[in-house]
Structure formats: structure tokens, C-alpha cells
Amino acid sequence: MNTTHGTVRRGFEEVRDVFDDIIADSRAGAAFAVVRRGETLVDLWGGIADPVSGRPWSSDTVCVLFSGTKGITAAVAAKCSSVLDPDAPAQKHWPEFRRDDVRVSHVLSHTAGLPYVDGEHDFLDTASAERILANQEPLWTPGTRVAYHAITYGYLADALIRRATGRSVAAHLRESFARPYGLDLYLGTPPEVDARVARLVRAPDYRISTFLQDEERRKIVDRMYGALLGSDEVINSERYRRAELAAGSGVGSARAMATFYDLLAGGSLVPQAALHRATRTWAEGIDAINDRPVHFGLGFELPDPIGTYGPAQVAFGHSGAGGGRHGAWPEAEVGFSFLPAEMRPEDTDDRANRLLAALHACLNHRP
């Protein structure tokens, strides 16, 4: 069953060879796609979509994006930047938000100092999380430190976008991106898509925050992620997929995500000036909680010292827990997406890196 399917354009055979090796060594399936100016250069999939039933990964299989969802949210924020000014205080749109020194840009660039919800709540209940965060004291003066807001990024960004525009991130995705361009992407996945969703499988050694050694800060990480990544049942549940978590419950195909980034980089989804502003540096350094090098625009990840976006010098996108990697190389005019169902730890997972290295080599050798 661990067989590769799909196509590559002539000159991209090296990418297929790498993908073949990845699928042969996988406990669950995956897909990889590359799109350039509307042309599909790579569209590969393989392996098992559901180890319980034995269902193979097929052309129309979709999978949870985890934090790949943040790239969609960042694009929505950029699209709405004429009314959601990054330099404005969050209070401008969210009067109940207590702190007057938190700007929209702090929320989008992971510098707000609100990396977890400090109070009892159901993490799938966004309304209760928003109420707590609106009155929560930041861990540091907003804007002075950067630390990944794994789940709270979504609560905060969605609250601002919804109040500024009257529509949620999920509604913007459906109405501005997915439907007009035929993208197989969802936030609040409808029941009719469930049969196509891959079942997520954690590798035996899967763990999060692999750069972190400090046990006190590990307690913060547990508060950030525990409810989400503590159980296979939660991440594979219909309730999780139905939730509109703008930081992590999106579902889609690699083909759709690669097309999304191709359209985004080409100026079809967001005005170029707004995209340029969102993809310049707004925060970078060593994550104050996770000890990982990070580099953020307004919600987008940017190239970092550990090579998250491969050999390209100019890139933007967002990775996802367990190994997903989605983004664009604007100078090469490509959007790409690696979407695996098997979750592996970041410090040993080289799957996306190998695929991006092969893609870069093929693009540079292409006539």
C-alpha cells in the first residue's frame, strides 16, 4: 500500500524519487504538491489514509493542517488590512480587550505575551477563550519578546478579524478564497468531507518543542498544547474538525494549499502592497518559551536559521505540527505543500526539508 501515485512535470523526477522514499518509510500517507502560475508541476500522494480501515490515500484525500491554518488566517488578515490596521491597538476593534498596549501587529507576530489561556475553558469553545484572553495579563510587555502563540493566535486573530469585518476567518476563507478559486480547504469542516479525511498517526517518538530543555518553561508548553496534542482521539475527532480554530483546525489537500500559496504570491488573493507588508520581518529571534529560532511577518513564518523554508532566500508560509510545510517561494513563483498524516518530532523529521531541497534543485536545473 505504500506506493506513490500522481504526476510530476518533466524535470521534476528527483522530487518524485524523494517522495517515493518518504512514502516507503511511512506509517501513514502523505501528499506533496507544487504549483507555478496556475500550472501544477508536482502532484503526488501515497500511503495509507486510515490505518484503522486500511483506506489508501487517494487523489481527493484531505488532512488536518494544524498550524498550516495560520497561513490562511494571516492571508485573511492581510486581505482585511485596510480596516484591520496592524499598527492600531487591539482595543480599537475589541473594546472589551483590557490592555491598551497590545497592537494588532503584536497579535499577528506572536509578540502579544498571551501564549496560553489562563483559566478553565474548553479549548474548542472560542467564545470562552476570548473572554478570558481579553482580561488576561500578558507574560511580558507586548512587543518586547517573541514566542509562538500556538493556539491563542487563532482566538485573538479571529476575534479581531470578526469584529473589524463582521465575518470570521472561516467565512472569509469560504467566501473569498475557497469557493471563488475551487480550493479544497475548510475551517469548520462540513460532514460531507469527513469520509475523505486522513487519520492522523503519531510516530512512537513524537514530541513537541524539541528545542526546549527547561522544565519550568515545559510547563508553559503543556498549558499551550496539552488539550490538543495529548490524544489521538481529539485530533481525529469530528468535533475538532468542526471547530473554527483559526490557529489549527483547518483541513485541506496539498494540491489546494500549493494552489493557495501560488495565488497568494501572484497577487490574486491579497493586494500586493498588503502582502509585502505582511511578509516583511515583524519579529525574530529565539522563542522566549520554546528556545527555537523564529522569524515572523504578520502571521506568516519567514526563512529562519534552521532552514524551515528550504534553500530559497525569499519565502513565506506556515508549517504544521508533525511535519506539514506549506508556503511560497516568490522569486521562483511557486507555491508548495507537504501534508503528512504521520506526525514526527521536528528535530528528527527531514521529510519536508528533503522535498524542498529536491524541488529547489529541479527548479534551478530546469531550462
Buried (B, 14 or more C-beta within 10 A) or exposed (E): EBEBBBEBBEEBEBBBEBBBEBBEEBBBBBBBBBBBEEEBBBBBBBBBBBBEEEBBBBEEBBBBBBBBBBBBBBBBBBBBBEEBBBEBBBBBBBEEBBBEBBBBBBBBBBBBBBBBBBEEBEBBEBEBBBBBBBEBEBBBEBBEBBBBBBBBBBBBBBBBBBBBBEBBBBBBBBEBBBEEBEBBBBBBBEEEBEEBBBBBBBBEEBBBBBEBEEEEBBEBBBBBBEBBBEEEEBBBEEEBBBBBBBBBBBBBBBBBBBBBBBBBBBEEBBEEEBBEBBBEEBBBEBBBBBBBBBBBBBBBBBBBEBBBBBBBEEBBBBBBBBBBBBBBBBEBBBBBBBBBBBBBBBEEBEBBBBBBBBBBBBBEEEE
